[in-house]
Amino acid sequence: GEWRFTLGPPSEKRSSCGHLHPDVEEGQPPRLTVVDETAPVEHLMVAVKSPNVAETARDTSGRWTMIYDEGFEVVVGGRNFFAFSNFTYEVNASDPAKPKHNVSHCGETMVGWYQNLDRTQFGCYYGTKVFKEDGAATPASSPPPPAVVAKKAPAPEHYDRPLDSKLQEKVVSKLNRKLA
């Protein structure tokens, strides 16, 4: 089907796109992580076709793949996109005493990540499936269900710092001991 990808501005630094470390299902980043009033937003229309073809107006040789039942990756137009499928946790309407349950919103993604193929530009995006307006589904212009706003924990100081060669050797040695 046809998807509308909403892309935030690219950056030379990779971002968590608002996801927590470690990520938690109950607290996903809001779409405001991507759509900032001060930054330009790009919309990219992507046709996802069978068996694994992804096309834009300028690139008809892209590809896509499902990642288990949790998300999908699209490579098209010189960029690589990944996002988890959208879901919300909801109270059981017939018995509120029961635990919350996962409700899938298959025509939408959570906030995900994109990068150019050289891996020098990184950004955040989300996807919305464009539905036909024949009554079969809700049009894409309707607002998405609200995502649970995550409380953003500050990343540790060392999180984005590259490892020097000594530290890399130490980490590899530790992994090799575990595997031996």
Salt bridges, closest charged atoms under 4 A:
ASP23 OD2 - HIS19 ND1 3.31
GLU42 OE2 - ARG79 NH2 2.89
GLU55 OE1 - LYS49 NZ 2.80
GLU108 OE1 - ARG31 NH2 3.99
